[in-house]
Amino acid sequence: MNDAKPQNAPAPSTQAVRDREGTMMLLHEALARSRQQEAIESARQHALARQFVAGRRWALLARFAARRAARARAAASAAQYAAVLTR
């Protein structure tokens, strides 16, 4: 006869966790959800940075256009003044 006691079955390797809503999820599902949320947050930050850079670029272009318009107005008024002098 064998007096050895039978060993209990090992616990499953996947553990259940609860998310914020209280839903039961497996560990790999919780990890995948966490990674997805991190990717969404990273994309949101990247979009915000792109908007900021685009705003700076448009401001630079507006300053350039304003300077060019001022030069064009100055040239037009100088040409008009010169035309009055030559009459």
Residue pairs with C-beta under 8 A, 6 or more apart in sequence:
14 26
14 27
14 28
15 26
15 27
16 24
16 25
16 26
16 27
17 24
17 25
17 26
17 27
17 30
18 24
18 25
19 25
19 30
19 33
25 33
